[in-house]
């Protein structure tokens, strides 16, 4: 029994060590010569541009549904004029960053995990390595940096479309002008609401990209391991997002934002 | 196999190695320069001891074929040569440099001098054939000039007999074509040593013969030293200057193809049937 515990602790420590090591080689390779700009731009396109539809629709519907659900209660208290403020603050500070990051974990992290996993299985990563090229610089650095850049942008887009969804929902039952709605929404949002949310999404992007790359790059042999890499990438990235969000909330509260 | 039998086989292998050395010497016109020297190499994965005690030399300009059943550690041996795996014990020198002692940069420089053809060809499947071939040129040789790159790509594709495949995706290529393109991508860096991991596995006899002849032409045209891991006896017969037989992580015989084919040892001769 003791041996079993020792073995599982050892396994956890080895895995943690490998992740730290992998993170180290990611950071070391960012600053190496010959940055892969073309591949970085291609990854931004694949990760960012190709995710626009799903992120846009999600952002719009989140704002729309949130407004429709809260409108009756707000009306009961005669506080429907607070809808733009409430929706803007909740979308920008918490709902959009977390929901969009979770969707990105499902779409992007699993995609990267599966792609690198199948490259590992078909010996493409080893082929890069033995040819003298640098697979970490070409495959990992570009993907993780693309996630770090694109996840905040996708979140900002979802914030905007969420507010548009809210405006549409308000106009389903009443008649509010766009100028009034957005004036009230933006007046209620401060720099202190936006900045922590953006910083948080940078870390979400790091987690999404890093976990996907780590799981794919270190997958075992065999086709089954590609599925396992994709699946565990989603699970781990989602978990990291929740953990980072928890820490971020504590930090922003402590800093008075 | 008991201990006495093992020792007899080892001494036979050593005797045959003497003959093999002469053969290799003849094959390369008098040169006895060793490019890869492996001594008492062992490697385990957990409790599974894959390599027990491997000793072999690869001479400059020769083709050394390694035969053996699946799981006897042939691929592990060549992966140790390029530093993809680290041995547990023993010495592995390439161009007189101990691979384990090399720094990251030194290992990278060594790898440029060694070509490795993977069993599957390992083409980058999101890139066209041209991009596959340009990949090492851009990143390893740092060639920026588009014209020079195109010239080199066309030249090497001509060399492997596939000039029309330049804009195709790997998914559009047959197994034999993938191996040829894989070989072209490796050869484009003009390596001094080639390591072939089962180059004809999964191919029909005609394509296998074509690939074997291609390996032979690479040796003749570029003077490359090669280790060829294969189960394909027809391929071994075409390409081998010297053959080495591995069993259960050990070298059990070494000699020319004809010598080993006529061996009285049942285990050795069974590979040639």
Boltz contact constraints between the chains, C-beta under 6 A:
constraints:
  - contact:
      token1: [A, 122]
      token2: [B, 120]
      max_distance: 6.0
  - contact:
      token1: [A, 123]
      token2: [B, 118]
      max_distance: 6.0
  - contact:
      token1: [A, 123]
      token2: [B, 120]
      max_distance: 6.0
  - contact:
      token1: [A, 123]
      token2: [B, 122]
      max_distance: 6.0
  - contact:
      token1: [A, 124]
      token2: [B, 122]
      max_distance: 6.0
  - contact:
      token1: [A, 124]
      token2: [B, 124]
      max_distance: 6.0
  - contact:
      token1: [A, 126]
      token2: [B, 84]
      max_distance: 6.0
  - contact:
      token1: [A, 127]
      token2: [B, 118]
      max_distance: 6.0
  - contact:
      token1: [A, 127]
      token2: [B, 122]
      max_distance: 6.0
  - contact:
      token1: [A, 130]
      token2: [B, 82]
      max_distance: 6.0
  - contact:
      token1: [A, 130]
      token2: [B, 111]
      max_distance: 6.0
  - contact:
      token1: [A, 130]
      token2: [B, 116]
      max_distance: 6.0
  - contact:
      token1: [A, 131]
      token2: [B, 136]
      max_distance: 6.0
  - contact:
      token1: [A, 132]
      token2: [B, 108]
      max_distance: 6.0
  - contact:
      token1: [A, 132]
      token2: [B, 111]
      max_distance: 6.0
  - contact:
      token1: [A, 132]
      token2: [B, 112]
      max_distance: 6.0
  - contact:
      token1: [A, 132]
      token2: [B, 140]
      max_distance: 6.0
  - contact:
      token1: [A, 133]
      token2: [B, 139]
      max_distance: 6.0
  - contact:
      token1: [A, 133]
      token2: [B, 140]
      max_distance: 6.0
